[in-house]
Each structure stands twice: as C-alpha cells, then as structure tokens.
C-alpha cells in the first residue's frame, strides 16, 4: 500500500476481566474501521492484564479470543496487533497474534521479560523475532520492554520492516524513556512506529497512556493523553522511501565492523 491509516486503541485494561476487555476492544475496533483505519494496535496483555494469580486460567481463553479477533479482522478489513497470555506448561507466553483480514499472519512471543516486576517468574521468554508480510506491508512487532533493546528493532528493519508495532503496559514515572525510545527506534531505522500503551492504575502502578504514531523522521503524527481513546494517523510509504533515499543509512552501514 502506498499509504495506510493506523490506530492505537488505548484503554484501561481490566485485570482478569476478559469479557470487559474484549467488549471494549470490539467496539473500539469498529470505531477505528469506521474512520478508514487499516492497522490497529492494542495494548500489551490486553485481554487479561497481568493478573498473575489467575494467569494460567485466563490463558485458556486465548484460543477462543484469537478466533474472534480473526473474525473481526475479516469483517472490518483490519490488521490487528496486540498481545495476550498463551498457555505454555506451568507458565505462559506473552504473545502477539497478528490478525490480517481473517488470517493469522504471524505470532510473536515477547523475548525480553521485565524481571524487575517478576515477569520472568510467570512467563516464558520467546526466541524468535517476527516480520510479517501483511495486506498493509511488512510489519515488525516488539512488546513493551523489548523497546529497550535496539538490536531487535534493527534486525526487523534490516530484514525489511516498514513499520514496527509496539503493544505495551509502560508505567510512570518513565514517560520520557517511552517517548525518547520510540522516537529513536523510528529515526535510527527510518520507519514508522505505532505504539499503544495502556492507561490507568494497576495496583501500585499507574500507566500513563501516551500512545503514539511516529514517522521515519521521528515526528509524532498522533499522540494520546492519559485517558482512554483511539488515536489515528496516516502513514505515507512513499514519503518513507523518499526519506531513505535522501539519507541512505542502510546503504552506508558497515556491519562487518560491529
């Protein structure tokens, strides 16, 4: 596609309340589709939140939710990105199921687990990056803490990613880290970044929202506040190609020396 419209569906993920979260997402996706959106990004663990005490039980519902997500993507003609708990023995994966107009275009299991909050005790880490060929172009996916590891985004860019989607639950007080790292990933890789953060309180933590759509020059095309809502922006693929031709960073790389 020469251009497309992307949305980030920012909302307060209800811990352990799959039905409420699914109902919210269902209606938000319909609103986005009515605005001509082609690509919609949801928060990290959007179906259940990090409800650690019942995470394994909640993960059992994910297969059914994926089927509904595929049906919604077919009905609304959307590419949908967002992570959910996937069963894996006595732990779970934090997994993105990438739905593309009714088909499962790819699966990405979060590689970097945030040990500071004990993710490594409840989750298994993934071991494969994902670059998916979709109806909107080549989509790379990273999840929340992955943002702090630029090697992963660079790998996606070198492999041909045109955009990187970032589902997240990123808390205060690290708003400036979020903004700076997202813009850096866009600038250094000369691609679009569509990042969706959750918002609202989770126990002692507070998620600040600030979902963003960023262009290959690092300019913020759309940004959310700290409350629920959807942001929408148009991604111009020809403008990205022109920018890459103007400053040919990929041609000038010398990876044999680093």
C-alpha positions in Angstrom: 0.0 0.0 0.0 1.3 3.5 -0.9 -0.4 4.9 2.2 -2.5 3.5 5.1 -4.2 4.6 8.2 -3.1 3.3 11.6 -4.7 3.5 15.0 -3.6 2.8 18.6 -6.5 1.6 20.8 -5.6 3.0 24.3 -7.6 1.8 27.2 -7.6 0.8 30.9 -7.1 -3.0 30.8 -9.2 -4.6 33.5 -7.1 -7.1 35.4 -8.6 -10.6 35.0 -11.8 -9.3 33.3 -11.6 -10.8 29.8 -15.2 -10.1 28.9 -15.0 -6.4 29.7 -11.7 -6.0 27.8 -13.0 -7.9 24.8 -16.2 -5.8 24.8 -14.1 -2.6 24.8 -11.8 -3.7 22.1 -14.7 -5.0 19.9 -16.4 -1.5 19.9 -13.1 0.4 19.6 -12.1 -1.6 16.5 -15.5 -0.8 14.9 -14.9 2.9 15.6 -11.5 2.7 14.1 -12.7 0.8 11.0 -15.4 3.5 10.5 -12.6 6.1 10.3 -10.9 4.1 7.5 -8.2 2.5 9.7 -6.2 -0.4 8.1 -3.9 -1.2 11.0 -5.0 -1.2 14.7 -2.6 -1.8 17.6 -3.9 -2.9 21.0 -2.0 -2.7 24.4 0.1 -5.5 25.8 -1.8 -8.3 27.5 -5.0 -6.5 26.5 -7.4 -9.4 27.1 -6.5 -10.1 30.8 -3.8 -7.8 32.1 -1.1 -9.1 34.3 -3.4 -10.9 36.6 -0.7 -13.2 37.9 -2.8 -15.2 40.4 -5.1 -16.5 37.6 -2.9 -16.0 34.6 -2.8 -19.7 33.6 -6.6 -20.0 33.8 -7.1 -16.8 31.8 -4.7 -18.1 29.2 -7.0 -20.9 28.4 -9.5 -18.4 26.9 -6.9 -17.0 24.4 -7.5 -19.5 21.6 -11.2 -18.6 21.5 -10.4 -14.8 21.6 -8.0 -15.3 18.7 -10.8 -16.8 16.7 -13.0 -13.8 17.4 -10.1 -11.4 16.6 -9.7 -13.1 13.2 -13.4 -12.8 12.6 -13.3 -9.1 13.5 -10.3 -8.5 11.3 -12.1 -10.2 8.4 -15.4 -8.3 9.0 -13.6 -4.9 9.5 -10.8 -5.4 6.9 -8.2 -4.7 9.5 -4.7 -5.8 10.5 -4.8 -6.1 14.3 -1.8 -6.4 16.7 -1.9 -6.9 20.4 -0.6 -9.4 23.0 -2.4 -11.9 25.2 -1.4 -14.8 27.5 -0.6 -18.0 25.7 -0.5 -21.3 27.6 2.9 -22.9 28.0 3.0 -25.6 30.7 3.1 -24.0 34.2 4.0 -20.6 32.7 2.6 -18.6 29.8 4.0 -16.7 26.8 3.2 -13.0 26.4 2.2 -13.5 22.8 1.1 -11.2 19.9 -1.3 -12.8 17.5 -1.2 -10.8 14.3 -4.6 -10.9 12.5 -4.8 -9.8 8.9 -8.2 -9.8 7.3 -9.3 -13.1 8.8 -5.9 -14.9 8.6 -3.2 -15.3 11.2 -0.3 -13.6 9.6 2.2 -14.3 12.5 2.8 -15.0 16.1 5.4 -13.2 18.3 6.3 -14.2 21.8 7.8 -11.4 23.9 11.6 -12.1 24.0 12.7 -9.7 26.8 10.9 -10.2 30.1 10.8 -7.4 32.7 12.5 -9.1 35.7 12.1 -6.0 37.8 8.4 -6.8 38.1 8.8 -10.6 38.1 7.7 -11.3 34.5 10.3 -13.9 34.3 8.7 -15.9 37.1 5.3 -16.1 35.4 6.2 -16.0 31.7 8.4 -18.0 29.4 10.5 -15.9 27.0 10.2 -16.1 23.3 13.1 -16.9 21.0 12.1 -15.7 17.5 11.5 -12.3 16.1 8.6 -11.6 13.8 8.4 -9.7 10.5 5.1 -10.4 8.8 4.0 -9.9 5.2 0.6 -8.3 5.6 -2.0 -6.5 3.5 -0.6 -3.2 4.8 3.1 -4.0 4.2 5.9 -5.6 6.2 5.1 -5.4 9.9 7.6 -6.0 12.7 6.4 -6.5 16.3 8.1 -5.8 19.6 6.4 -5.7 23.0 7.0 -3.1 25.8 10.3 -3.9 27.4 11.7 -5.1 24.0 11.8 -1.3 23.2 14.9 -1.0 25.4 16.8 -3.5 23.2 17.6 -1.7 19.9 19.2 -4.8 18.4 15.7 -6.3 17.9 14.2 -3.4 16.1 17.3 -3.0 14.0 17.0 -6.7 13.0 13.5 -6.1 11.9 14.5 -3.0 9.9 17.4 -4.7 8.2 15.0 -7.6 7.2 12.7 -5.0 5.5 10.2 -3.8 8.1 8.2 -0.7 7.0 6.6 -0.3 10.4 7.1 -1.6 13.9 4.1 -2.1 16.2 4.6 -1.8 20.0 1.9 -3.1 22.3 2.8 -2.0 25.9 1.9 -1.5 29.5 4.5 1.1 30.4 4.2 2.8 33.8 5.0 6.1 35.4 7.4 7.7 36.1 9.2 6.6 32.8 7.2 8.7 30.3 10.3 10.4 28.8 12.0 7.0 28.3 8.9 5.8 26.4 8.8 8.9 24.2 12.6 9.0 23.6 13.0 5.3 22.9 10.0 5.2 20.5 11.3 8.2 18.5 14.8 6.7 18.5 13.6 3.4 17.0 11.8 5.3 14.3 14.7 7.7 13.5 17.5 5.2 13.5 15.6 2.6 11.4 13.8 5.2 9.2 10.4 3.5 9.6 7.0 4.1 11.1 6.3 3.2 14.8 2.8 2.6 16.0 2.9 2.2 19.8 -0.1 1.5 22.0 0.2 1.8 25.8 -2.5 1.0 28.3 -3.7 3.7 30.8 -5.0 3.8 34.3 -4.0 2.3 37.7 -2.8 -1.3 38.2 -2.3 -1.8 41.9 0.6 0.5 42.9 1.5 1.2 39.3 -0.1 3.8 37.1 0.1 3.5 33.3 0.2 6.9 31.6 -1.0 6.1 28.1 0.8 8.4 25.7 0.3 6.0 22.8 2.0 7.4 19.7 2.3 7.1 15.9 5.7 8.3 14.7 7.1 8.8 11.2 10.6 7.8 9.9 11.9 11.2 10.7 10.9 10.9 14.3 8.0 13.3 14.0 5.0 12.4 16.2 2.0 12.1 13.9 -0.5 11.4 16.7 -0.3 11.2 20.4 -2.8 10.2 23.1 -3.2 11.7 26.5 -3.5 9.7 29.7 -7.1 8.5 29.3 -9.0 6.0 27.1 -9.4 6.7 23.4 -8.1 6.0 19.9 -5.5 7.9 18.0 -5.4 7.8 14.2 -2.7 8.8 11.7 -1.9 8.3 8.0 1.4 6.5 7.1 2.8 7.7 3.7 5.0 4.9 2.4 6.3 7.0 -0.5 7.5 9.7 1.9 9.4 6.9 3.8 11.0 5.8 0.6 12.0 9.3 -0.3 13.5 9.9 3.2 15.5 6.7 3.0 16.8 7.8 -0.4 17.7 11.3 0.9 19.7 9.9 3.8 20.8 6.4 2.8 21.7 5.0 6.2 21.1 1.4 5.2 23.4 1.7 2.2 26.1 3.2 4.4 26.1 0.6 7.1 29.3 -1.3 7.7 28.1 -4.2 9.9 31.3 -6.2 9.3 33.0 -3.8 11.8 30.4 -4.0 14.6 
